[in-house]
């Protein structure tokens, strides 16, 4: 879903996910290269029309935030990565992550084990 956005619009949405609701000036400051407020407002309007961003009034003016939940956006992005880089195989993606065990601490490995156990239970397996 987000992967279909033009790069600059995607950059703005990513900033909103990273930092939360922001005013236009704050979005301009967060962008790596300088854009005018009117250019950013035009992109935010397009993003709003497409259903990716919502606008709300505050004491500081309009604040913009993502419409799609963080969890849904992560799931969509991860699905795209699994499809493109791992031929649609979640097991291959998990295997690649486990290949990075030197970057995982014991707590993260325990969490992965628990998630696998819950997935087995949900499937009716042992």
C-alpha positions as CSV (number, residue, x, y, z in Angstrom):
1,X,0.0,0.0,0.0
2,X,2.6,2.6,1.0
3,X,5.1,1.2,-1.5
4,X,2.8,2.5,-4.3
5,X,3.4,6.2,-3.2
6,X,5.8,8.4,-5.1
7,X,9.1,8.7,-3.2
8,X,8.6,12.2,-1.8
9,X,5.0,11.4,-0.6
10,X,6.4,8.2,1.0
11,X,9.1,10.2,2.7
12,X,6.5,12.4,4.3
13,X,4.3,9.5,5.5
14,X,7.5,7.8,6.9
15,X,8.3,11.0,8.9
16,X,4.7,11.0,10.3
17,X,5.0,7.4,11.4
18,X,8.4,8.1,12.9
19,X,7.5,11.3,14.7
20,X,3.7,11.4,15.1
21,X,1.3,14.2,14.2
22,X,3.1,17.2,12.8
23,X,2.5,20.7,11.4
24,X,3.6,21.6,7.9
25,X,6.6,23.5,9.2
26,X,7.8,20.5,11.3
27,X,7.5,18.2,8.3
28,X,9.5,20.7,6.2
29,X,12.2,20.7,8.9
30,X,12.3,16.9,9.0
31,X,12.8,16.5,5.3
32,X,16.4,15.9,4.2
33,X,16.2,18.6,1.6
34,X,14.5,21.9,1.7
35,X,11.0,22.2,0.3
36,X,8.6,25.1,0.5
37,X,5.6,24.9,2.9
38,X,3.3,25.2,-0.1
39,X,4.9,22.2,-1.8
40,X,4.6,20.1,1.3
41,X,0.9,21.3,1.8
42,X,0.2,20.2,-1.8
43,X,1.7,16.7,-1.2
44,X,-0.2,16.4,2.1
45,X,-3.5,17.3,0.3
46,X,-2.8,14.6,-2.3
47,X,-2.0,12.1,0.6
48,X,-5.2,13.2,2.3
49,X,-7.2,12.6,-0.9
50,X,-5.6,9.2,-1.3
51,X,-6.5,8.3,2.3
52,X,-3.0,8.0,3.7
53,X,-3.0,11.1,5.9
54,X,-5.6,12.9,8.0
55,X,-5.6,16.5,9.2
56,X,-6.8,17.7,12.5
57,X,-7.0,21.2,14.0
58,X,-4.9,22.1,17.0
59,X,-3.7,25.2,18.8
60,X,-0.7,25.2,16.5
61,X,-2.8,25.0,13.3
62,X,-3.4,21.8,11.3
63,X,-1.6,18.7,12.4
64,X,-1.1,15.8,9.9
65,X,-0.9,12.1,10.9
66,X,-1.1,8.8,9.1
67,X,-4.5,7.2,8.7
68,X,-3.3,3.6,8.4
69,X,-2.2,2.2,11.8
70,X,1.4,1.6,12.4
71,X,0.8,-2.1,12.7
72,X,-1.0,-2.3,9.4
73,X,1.7,-0.3,7.7
74,X,4.4,-2.6,9.1
75,X,2.5,-5.7,8.0
76,X,2.0,-4.3,4.5
77,X,5.7,-3.3,4.2
78,X,6.8,-6.7,5.5
79,X,4.5,-8.5,3.1
80,X,6.1,-6.5,0.2
81,X,9.6,-7.4,1.4
82,X,8.7,-11.1,1.8
83,X,7.2,-11.2,-1.7
84,X,10.0,-9.3,-3.4
85,X,13.1,-10.6,-1.6
86,X,12.1,-14.0,-0.4
87,X,9.8,-15.3,-3.2
88,X,6.8,-14.9,-1.0
89,X,8.2,-17.3,1.7
90,X,7.8,-16.2,5.3
91,X,10.0,-19.1,6.4
92,X,12.8,-17.8,4.2
93,X,12.4,-14.4,5.6
94,X,12.4,-15.8,9.2
95,X,15.5,-17.9,8.3
96,X,17.3,-14.7,7.2
97,X,16.4,-13.0,10.4
98,X,17.6,-15.9,12.5
99,X,20.8,-15.7,10.5
100,X,21.4,-12.4,12.3
101,X,21.4,-14.1,15.7
102,X,24.5,-12.2,16.7
103,X,22.3,-9.1,16.7
104,X,19.5,-10.7,18.7
105,X,19.6,-10.8,22.5
106,X,18.3,-13.7,24.6
107,X,15.0,-11.9,25.3
108,X,14.4,-11.4,21.6
109,X,15.1,-15.0,20.8
110,X,12.8,-16.1,23.7
111,X,10.1,-13.8,22.2
112,X,10.6,-15.5,18.7
113,X,10.3,-18.9,20.3
114,X,7.0,-17.9,22.0
115,X,5.6,-16.5,18.8
116,X,6.4,-19.8,17.0
117,X,4.7,-21.8,19.7
118,X,1.6,-19.6,19.5
119,X,1.6,-19.9,15.7
120,X,1.7,-23.7,16.1
121,X,-1.1,-23.7,18.6
122,X,-3.2,-21.5,16.3
123,X,-2.7,-24.0,13.5
124,X,-3.7,-26.9,15.8
125,X,-0.2,-28.4,15.8
126,X,2.1,-29.5,18.6
